[in-house]
């Protein structure tokens, strides 16, 4: 009798722990409120972007990424972009990185040019020219991907050239 009670208790305990670990914990956030990406939505500039980090950065509610509000106004070589973002501190926060070409392209509004950003965006100092991505060319590693925020086009540029950089937080590296 005693063995059956203990085994029933252990089975019940196991099932409870299993349920918590597999079903509830993955849905819980321990880092405070999160903004899930809304890639399926098309939000207007005023609804899409929210100022964060003491007004030094902008949360994009479509992607969940946080962008610097005002990228630096000077160009850098591709090889220097990684250190530039890694050393950046905005709103007393580190953790900045060079965005991928897909992430940069997520800011482009193809109905606008000069700049090719959504109407009502809150960004300052956006140059109507090329911004480096973290992505190297596949066929030729001497090139890297860029996005042109004048026209909204993306392409490959030789790495030794100086171009602008727009650092981002969140997402994947």
Secondary structure as a PSIPRED ss2 file (coil, helix, strand):
# PSIPRED VFORMAT (PSIPRED V4.0)

   1 X C   1.000  0.000  0.000
   2 X H   0.000  1.000  0.000
   3 X H   0.000  1.000  0.000
   4 X H   0.000  1.000  0.000
   5 X H   0.000  1.000  0.000
   6 X H   0.000  1.000  0.000
   7 X H   0.000  1.000  0.000
   8 X H   0.000  1.000  0.000
   9 X H   0.000  1.000  0.000
  10 X H   0.000  1.000  0.000
  11 X H   0.000  1.000  0.000
  12 X H   0.000  1.000  0.000
  13 X H   0.000  1.000  0.000
  14 X H   0.000  1.000  0.000
  15 X H   0.000  1.000  0.000
  16 X H   0.000  1.000  0.000
  17 X H   0.000  1.000  0.000
  18 X H   0.000  1.000  0.000
  19 X H   0.000  1.000  0.000
  20 X H   0.000  1.000  0.000
  21 X H   0.000  1.000  0.000
  22 X H   0.000  1.000  0.000
  23 X H   0.000  1.000  0.000
  24 X H   0.000  1.000  0.000
  25 X H   0.000  1.000  0.000
  26 X H   0.000  1.000  0.000
  27 X H   0.000  1.000  0.000
  28 X C   1.000  0.000  0.000
  29 X C   1.000  0.000  0.000
  30 X C   1.000  0.000  0.000
  31 X C   1.000  0.000  0.000
  32 X C   1.000  0.000  0.000
  33 X C   1.000  0.000  0.000
  34 X C   1.000  0.000  0.000
  35 X C   1.000  0.000  0.000
  36 X C   1.000  0.000  0.000
  37 X C   1.000  0.000  0.000
  38 X C   1.000  0.000  0.000
  39 X C   1.000  0.000  0.000
  40 X C   1.000  0.000  0.000
  41 X C   1.000  0.000  0.000
  42 X C   1.000  0.000  0.000
  43 X C   1.000  0.000  0.000
  44 X C   1.000  0.000  0.000
  45 X H   0.000  1.000  0.000
  46 X H   0.000  1.000  0.000
  47 X H   0.000  1.000  0.000
  48 X H   0.000  1.000  0.000
  49 X E   0.000  0.000  1.000
  50 X E   0.000  0.000  1.000
  51 X E   0.000  0.000  1.000
  52 X E   0.000  0.000  1.000
  53 X C   1.000  0.000  0.000
  54 X C   1.000  0.000  0.000
  55 X C   1.000  0.000  0.000
  56 X C   1.000  0.000  0.000
  57 X E   0.000  0.000  1.000
  58 X E   0.000  0.000  1.000
  59 X E   0.000  0.000  1.000
  60 X E   0.000  0.000  1.000
  61 X C   1.000  0.000  0.000
  62 X C   1.000  0.000  0.000
  63 X C   1.000  0.000  0.000
  64 X C   1.000  0.000  0.000
  65 X C   1.000  0.000  0.000
  66 X E   0.000  0.000  1.000
  67 X E   0.000  0.000  1.000
  68 X E   0.000  0.000  1.000
  69 X C   1.000  0.000  0.000
  70 X E   0.000  0.000  1.000
  71 X C   1.000  0.000  0.000
  72 X C   1.000  0.000  0.000
  73 X C   1.000  0.000  0.000
  74 X C   1.000  0.000  0.000
  75 X C   1.000  0.000  0.000
  76 X E   0.000  0.000  1.000
  77 X E   0.000  0.000  1.000
  78 X H   0.000  1.000  0.000
  79 X H   0.000  1.000  0.000
  80 X H   0.000  1.000  0.000
  81 X H   0.000  1.000  0.000
  82 X H   0.000  1.000  0.000
  83 X H   0.000  1.000  0.000
  84 X H   0.000  1.000  0.000
  85 X H   0.000  1.000  0.000
  86 X H   0.000  1.000  0.000
  87 X C   1.000  0.000  0.000
  88 X C   1.000  0.000  0.000
  89 X C   1.000  0.000  0.000
  90 X E   0.000  0.000  1.000
  91 X C   1.000  0.000  0.000
  92 X C   1.000  0.000  0.000
  93 X E   0.000  0.000  1.000
  94 X C   1.000  0.000  0.000
  95 X C   1.000  0.000  0.000
  96 X C   1.000  0.000  0.000
  97 X E   0.000  0.000  1.000
  98 X E   0.000  0.000  1.000
  99 X C   1.000  0.000  0.000
 100 X C   1.000  0.000  0.000
 101 X H   0.000  1.000  0.000
 102 X H   0.000  1.000  0.000
 103 X H   0.000  1.000  0.000
 104 X H   0.000  1.000  0.000
 105 X H   0.000  1.000  0.000
 106 X C   1.000  0.000  0.000
 107 X C   1.000  0.000  0.000
 108 X E   0.000  0.000  1.000
 109 X C   1.000  0.000  0.000
 110 X C   1.000  0.000  0.000
 111 X C   1.000  0.000  0.000
 112 X C   1.000  0.000  0.000
 113 X C   1.000  0.000  0.000
 114 X C   1.000  0.000  0.000
 115 X C   1.000  0.000  0.000
 116 X C   1.000  0.000  0.000
 117 X E   0.000  0.000  1.000
 118 X C   1.000  0.000  0.000
 119 X C   1.000  0.000  0.000
 120 X C   1.000  0.000  0.000
 121 X C   1.000  0.000  0.000
 122 X C   1.000  0.000  0.000
 123 X C   1.000  0.000  0.000
 124 X E   0.000  0.000  1.000
 125 X C   1.000  0.000  0.000
 126 X C   1.000  0.000  0.000
 127 X C   1.000  0.000  0.000
 128 X C   1.000  0.000  0.000
 129 X C   1.000  0.000  0.000
 130 X E   0.000  0.000  1.000
 131 X E   0.000  0.000  1.000
 132 X E   0.000  0.000  1.000
 133 X E   0.000  0.000  1.000
 134 X E   0.000  0.000  1.000
 135 X E   0.000  0.000  1.000
 136 X E   0.000  0.000  1.000
 137 X C   1.000  0.000  0.000
 138 X C   1.000  0.000  0.000
 139 X C   1.000  0.000  0.000
 140 X C   1.000  0.000  0.000
 141 X C   1.000  0.000  0.000
 142 X C   1.000  0.000  0.000
 143 X E   0.000  0.000  1.000
 144 X E   0.000  0.000  1.000
 145 X E   0.000  0.000  1.000
 146 X E   0.000  0.000  1.000
 147 X E   0.000  0.000  1.000
 148 X E   0.000  0.000  1.000
 149 X C   1.000  0.000  0.000
 150 X C   1.000  0.000  0.000
 151 X C   1.000  0.000  0.000
 152 X C   1.000  0.000  0.000
 153 X C   1.000  0.000  0.000
 154 X E   0.000  0.000  1.000
 155 X E   0.000  0.000  1.000
 156 X E   0.000  0.000  1.000
 157 X E   0.000  0.000  1.000
 158 X E   0.000  0.000  1.000
 159 X C   1.000  0.000  0.000
 160 X C   1.000  0.000  0.000
 161 X C   1.000  0.000  0.000
 162 X E   0.000  0.000  1.000
 163 X E   0.000  0.000  1.000
 164 X E   0.000  0.000  1.000
 165 X C   1.000  0.000  0.000
 166 X C   1.000  0.000  0.000
 167 X E   0.000  0.000  1.000
 168 X E   0.000  0.000  1.000
 169 X E   0.000  0.000  1.000
 170 X C   1.000  0.000  0.000
 171 X C   1.000  0.000  0.000
 172 X C   1.000  0.000  0.000
 173 X C   1.000  0.000  0.000
